[in-house]
């Protein structure tokens, strides 16, 4: 019911779209609210943070996980 201030059409006042009973965690919104500075500085900081995360993934995480992945397992033997 709308207009009474007690939730939306699904009976959820927290905006939980997953039906878990808790609030939805919006990581990007949280990060944007906690970064300092005006919009331009925040956008640049987000780009730097994204580049740092990607660099860490490609430098350490992906090489460490690669031996555990089945991509190197071949089903066709050599002639």
C-alpha positions as CSV (number, residue, x, y, z in Angstrom):
1,X,0.0,0.0,0.0
2,X,1.3,3.4,-0.9
3,X,0.7,6.5,0.9
4,X,0.7,5.1,4.4
5,X,4.6,5.1,4.7
6,X,4.8,1.4,5.5
7,X,6.8,-0.1,2.6
8,X,6.3,-0.6,-1.1
9,X,4.0,-2.8,-3.1
10,X,5.9,-5.9,-2.0
11,X,5.5,-5.0,1.7
12,X,9.2,-4.3,2.0
13,X,10.2,-1.0,3.7
14,X,14.0,-1.6,3.3
15,X,14.1,-2.0,-0.5
16,X,15.2,-5.6,-0.2
17,X,14.8,-7.1,-3.6
18,X,16.2,-10.4,-2.6
19,X,13.7,-11.4,0.0
20,X,16.2,-12.1,2.7
21,X,14.7,-9.8,5.3
22,X,17.8,-7.5,5.5
23,X,18.8,-4.4,3.7
24,X,20.4,-4.6,0.3
25,X,24.1,-3.7,0.5
26,X,24.9,-1.2,-2.2
27,X,28.7,-1.4,-2.4
28,X,29.0,1.2,-5.2
29,X,26.7,3.7,-3.4
30,X,28.6,3.2,-0.1
31,X,31.9,3.7,-1.9
32,X,30.7,6.8,-3.7
33,X,29.4,8.3,-0.4
34,X,32.7,7.7,1.4
35,X,35.1,9.1,-1.1
36,X,36.2,12.6,-0.4
37,X,36.0,15.6,-2.8
38,X,33.8,16.8,-5.6
39,X,32.4,14.6,-8.3
40,X,35.4,14.9,-10.6
41,X,37.8,13.9,-7.8
42,X,35.5,11.0,-6.8
43,X,35.4,9.7,-10.4
44,X,39.2,9.9,-10.7
45,X,39.6,8.0,-7.4
46,X,37.2,5.4,-8.6
47,X,39.2,4.9,-11.8
48,X,42.4,4.6,-9.8
49,X,40.9,2.1,-7.4
50,X,39.4,0.1,-10.3
51,X,42.8,0.0,-12.0
52,X,44.5,-1.0,-8.8
53,X,42.1,-3.9,-8.3
54,X,42.5,-5.1,-11.8
55,X,46.3,-4.9,-11.5
56,X,46.2,-6.9,-8.3
57,X,43.9,-9.5,-9.9
58,X,46.1,-10.0,-13.0
59,X,49.3,-9.9,-11.0
60,X,48.6,-12.2,-8.1
61,X,45.1,-13.7,-8.0
62,X,44.6,-15.0,-11.5
63,X,48.1,-16.6,-11.7
64,X,47.6,-18.2,-8.3
65,X,44.2,-19.7,-9.4
66,X,45.2,-20.7,-12.9
67,X,46.7,-24.1,-12.0
68,X,43.4,-25.0,-10.3
69,X,41.3,-24.3,-13.4
70,X,40.5,-27.1,-15.8
71,X,41.4,-25.1,-18.9
72,X,44.8,-26.8,-19.2
73,X,43.3,-30.3,-19.0
74,X,43.1,-31.6,-22.5
75,X,41.0,-34.6,-23.6
76,X,42.9,-35.2,-26.8
77,X,46.2,-36.9,-26.6
78,X,49.3,-36.2,-28.8
79,X,49.6,-38.5,-31.9
